[in-house]
Amino acid sequence: MGRKTYEVGLKDGISNPYPQMRQYVFSHTLKESPDNNVELVSDNAVDVVKELKQQPGKNFWRMRR
């Protein structure tokens, strides 16, 4: 998800909104993830998404605001 979407939950104190899923926040402005279970992606977003799509399984969920 993007930073703006992620920050909606952060305002309510939710830093890990989907604990049952691996989570990635794509942002150029965040410097570190507020939660160890949420990976921050600042560079090479396209490469990260391509890599995720190559992994086994069918469930790839993307959030947009």
N, C-alpha and C positions, 0 to 999 in steps of 0.2 A: 504494500500500500504506500501511498505517498505521505509525506510529512504532515500535510494539512489534515488528512483523514486521521492519521495516527494521533495528532494533537487533540482532536475532539475527545478521545478517551482519556488522554493524559490530564486534561483539565478536571476530570472527575476522579483522578487518582488511579486510572486503569492503565498500567504499563504493559500488560500482557493480555490483550483482549481475547485471544483464541489459544488457550494453553494446550489444546489438543492438536494444534497445527504448528508446523515450522513457519515462522513469520519473518518477513523481510520488509524493512522500511526503506524506501528509495528517497534519498534527500541529499542535496548539495550543501544545505545549511546546517543540519544537525551534525555535531562533531562526535557524539558518542550515543550509543543506545542507552536509554534509561533502564533497560531490563536485559539481563544476561541471556534470556531466551528469545530475544528479538534481534535479528541481525540487521545492522545498518549497512546499506549499500550506497556509497557515494560516487563511485566511479564504475565505468563499464557496465551500466545497467542492462544494455542489450545482451552483452555476453553472459551476464548472470541469468537472465531470463532464458536464453538459449540453452544454457547448461541445465537449468531446472527442468525444462521441457524434455530433455534427453534422459532424465532419470526415470526408473521404473514407476509404474502406477499411472492412473488416469486422472487423479484429482489434482488439478491446478486451479486455484481460485485467485482471482485478481480483483482488487477493490479499486474503484475510481470514484472520485467525488464529483 
